[in-house]
Amino acid sequence: MDLWATWCGPCKAEIPHMKKIEEDYHGKNIVFVSLSLDKAKDAQKWKDYVTKEQLKGIQLMADKDFGSDVAKNYDVNAIPRFLLFDTKGNIINADALRPSNPELRAQLDKLLKS
């Protein structure tokens, strides 16, 4: 799960890497979910950005930006932040590697084999 926002420069810098990983792992037992922590007043800006950038995977917007349950439950106070879950929904890593980190692919490959 990718926690990000349209106003976050480092988040946007991860998008090309995320797109490549999504493309490379398409059809495998991995679901990519991006959760925007934009403020509710910026919902249209978020929608426009998702469309313009042709973002894939599951694109969602948190109900209360940093006050949303997911942000509070995983102590998210800065983004970008990546969370990794197993196929049963159990958290593997609440501070997972970024898509720009080549080691993420090794971690994903290992999880796919287990």
Residue, then its C-alpha position, 0 to 999 in steps of 0.5 A: m500500500d502506497l500512502w501519498a498525496t498530490w502535494c508531496g514531491p517525494c511521493k510523486a518521484e516514486i510514481p514512475h518506479m511504482k508504475k514499472i513495478e506494477e507493470d512487471y508484476h502484473g498478473k502475479n499474486i500482488v495487488f497494488v493499492s495507493l491511498s491518497l492522504d490529500k485533504a477532502k477539499d482536494a478530492q478533484k485535484w487528486k482525481d485529475y492527477v490520477t487520470k492525468e498520470q494514468l495511475k494503475g492499481i487500486q486508487l483510493m482517497a483516505d477519508k480524513d487525510f492524516g487523521s484517517d484510521v490507516a494513518k493513525n493505526y500505522d503511525v503515519n506522520a510523513i509520506p511517502r510511506f509504503l506498507l506491505f501485507d501478505t495475502k491474508g491481510n497481515i502486516i509484513n512491514a509497516d515501513a516497507l521499501r520504496p519502489s525506487n529501492p531495487e531491494l524491493r523486487a527481491q523482497l516481492d519475489k521472495l514473498l511470491k515464492s512463499 
